[in-house]
Amino acid sequence: MGRLSGRGLPSRLGAPASRLRKSAPPKGDDKARRSKDWLNTARWQRLRMKVLERDQFICRQTGVMLIGKYPAPNSPVVDHIKPHRGNPDLFWDEENLQSVSKEWHDAEKQSLERRGLA
């Protein structure tokens, strides 16, 4: 390896990785990140199943049976009726949750949110 040193050939290893820490995310992202973490909890899984059973695995927007397995269009999604925007009271409020199909959630609900109507 030492034989190539100083002959003007580039290193095949590339530049070394920086030892400096990356900057912390902006303060405003804390709520959004925290609420995404809530989706990975056992508490959310229990609440999600409770809502699906309450709604009898039927989409409250279209009436379709939620019997598909992700990513099928008729797979169940538990949706927040009023967006929680990181507010834990709204996130965990069972009355603010509804069972919907993945198809409705990915199309209609996202369209409403983009237009600021949901």
Stockholm file with secondary structure:
# STOCKHOLM 1.0

chainA/1-118         MGRLSGRGLPSRLGAPASRLRKSAPPKGDDKARRSKDWLNTARWQRLRMKVLERDQFICRQTGVMLIGKYPAPNSPVVDHIKPHRGNPDLFWDEENLQSVSKEWHDAEKQSLERRGLA
#=GR chainA/1-118 SS CGGGTTSSCCCSSCSCCCCSCCCCCCTTHHHHHHHHHHTTSHHHHHHHHHHHHHTTTBCTTTCCBCCCCTTSTTSEEEEESSCCTTCHHHHHCGGGEEEEEHHHIIIIIHHHHHTTCC
#=GC SS_cons         CGGGTTSSCCCSSCSCCCCSCCCCCCTTHHHHHHHHHHTTSHHHHHHHHHHHHHTTTBCTTTCCBCCCCTTSTTSEEEEESSCCTTCHHHHHCGGGEEEEEHHHIIIIIHHHHHTTCC
//
